[in-house]
């Protein structure tokens, strides 16, 4: 099971045009990511996470798939939690319950990451790479039609110029996730254990293959533009 892997379906989320998904997810994500860390923000983020989880489940995205898409966030949380403890110990100079209590900022940040990954999961699991490309083409064309009406931009071409590059970038996120899952599966199949050693061995391999794939896509994109 690969993270953000597209799976076909016929429920409501699959019938939404891809351009609507793209333009609705971006501003919504920016709004919630910009919320100041507070108790009310934590409740709002938690409520939206639960809503999105139920909405995705009702549209055919299983709970285990949703968890798979956000599970890597635990590494960020553990790292930031350790940094928070280290800072608190440095300030207080002694162990206490308050030192190990996660701050509102840390909890809110973790919830924001979960929410962002949920949006990505809903987009990539319900929208194919071709649909994402078509949606970005549609958005860019409409923007160019609008901009061309401006006095100084009447000679602007209406042909999409940047949507293909952006679609490559968006789909590359899902490909990186899928590549990591393949490496992780191969590691476990060979009896490898979870831990720092796995990260130190697999990350260079991940970057090497990812950069190779990115370079291949760059060359493909350049050849299409000629």
N, C-alpha and C positions, 0 to 999 in steps of 0.2 A: 504494500500500500504506500504510494508516493504522495508526499505533501503537495497540495494545490493541484492534484491531477484532475483534469477535466473528465467529467462523467456525464453522459447524455441523460436526458430526462424530458418529461412533458408537463411538469408542474409549473406553477405560476412564475417562479423565478427564471425559468428557461424561456418563457414567452416574452419577457421584458427585453426590448431592443438593447443591444450592447451599449449604444451611445448614451442611453438614459442611465444605465448602471454606472458608467464611467463618470458622467458629469454630476451624478448624485452622490457617489461614494466620496469623491475628492473633497468637496466643501464640507460634507458631514464629518469626515475624518479630521479635517483641519480645525473645525469648530470644537470638537470634543478633545482633541489633543491640546488645544490652547486653554482649556479650563484650568483655573488656578487650583492648586492642591488644597482641598478642604473636605470636611466631612460630607457636605452636601454633594460635592463633585464625586466622591467615592460612591455614594448611594445612586447618583444618576448614572454613572458608568456601569455599576453593577447591574442596575435594572436594564440598561440597554444591552449588556452582554447576555443576560438571561433571555431577553426578547429575541435577539439575533440567533441565539442558540436554538430556541424553540422554532423560530421562523425557518431556519436552515434545515432543521430536522423534519419539519412538515413538508419541505420541498425536496426531500430525498437525500439530503446530506447527513449521513449517519453521525451519531454522537462520537464514535471512535475516530471517524475521519476529522471531525472538528477538533478533537483533542490532539490528534496527530499534527494538525496544522499549527497549533499554538504551543506545542510542548517544549520547543527550544527556548521559549521565554524563561523557563526555569533557570537556565544558566545565567541570564542577565540578572534575574532577581537575586539569586544566590550571591553573585559577584557584588551587586550593589548593597545587599544586606551585610556582607562581610565588610565592605568599605564603611558603611554606617556604624557598625560595631567598633571598628578600629578608630574612627573619629571620636565616637562617644567615650571610648576608653582613654583616648589621649587627652580629652578635656576633663573627665572626672577623675581619672587615675585610680579607679577602683571598680570592681565588679558589682553590679546591682541589677535588679529586674528591669530598671528603666533603660539600661544599656542595650538590652536584647529586645526591646519593644520596637517593632517596625514603625517608622514615622509615617505620617499621613502622606508626605511627599512620595515616599517609596511605594506605598500601597497604590496611590493614585497613578503613579508612573507605570507600575506593573499592569494595572487595569487598562490604561491607555494603550499599552503594547498589545494586550490581549484583544482589545476592541479593533485595533488596526489590523491585526492578523485575521480576525473574524471577517472584516470587510474584504480582505484579500482572498480569503478562503471562499466566500460567497461569490466573488467575481470570477476567480479562476476555475472553480469547480462547476460553475454553471455557464461559462462562456468559453468557447473554443478560441484557439489562436487566430483563426480566420475571422471569427466574429469580432474579436478585439480590434484586429486590423481594420475591418469594415467600419466599426464604430468610430475609431479615431479618424478615418478618412471622412466620414460624414461630418464629424465635429469640425475638422479643419476646413472642409469645403464651405460650411455655413459661416465660419469665421471669416474666410476670405471673401465671400459674397458681401458680408457686412462691411468689412474694411475697405473693399473696393469702392464702396459708395462715398467714402471720404474724399475730399477734394484733391489731396496729394497722393492718393493711392489708386487712381483709376486705371493705371496700367498694370496693376498686380495680377498675376496669373491665378486662375481659379483651381489649377491642378494641385492636389495635395503634395506637399514637399517634405514635411516633417513627421507625418503620421506613421510612416513605415519604420523610421528610426525609433520612434517612441514605442511602437508595438513590439519591436525587437527587444527593447529594454524591459518592458512589462513582462513579456513572456520569458525573458531571461531569469527573472526572479523565481518563477515556478520551476524552470529547468535546473537552477542551482539547488533548490530544495529537493527535487527528484534525484539529482546526482548524489547529494549527500545521503539520501535514503538508500541508494544502490551501494554506496561505499560502506554504509553502516551494516547493511544486510550481508555484504561480502565479509566484513570483519567478524560478525557473529558466526557466520557459516564456517569460518576457519578457527573457531574456538576463542576468538578475542574477547577480552573482558572490558566492561565499562570502566572508564577512568581517564586520568590525565594522559596516559600513554597513548590511548586511542586517539585523542584529540591531536596530540603532537605528531602522530603518524599520518592521520587521515587528512588533516587540514592542508598540508603542502600538496597532497595529491588532488584534493578538491580544487585548490587555487590553480594548479597546473592545468587540469582538464578544463576548468571553467574559462581560463584565459585563452586556451586553445579554441574552445567553442566560440568564444566571443570574437576572436580574430577571424575565424572561418565565416561567421555571420557578417563581420565588417567587410570582408572581401566580397561576399555575396551581395551585400547592399551596394557596394561601389560598382560592381559589375552590372547591376540592374539600372543604376543611374546613368551609365554610359550610353 
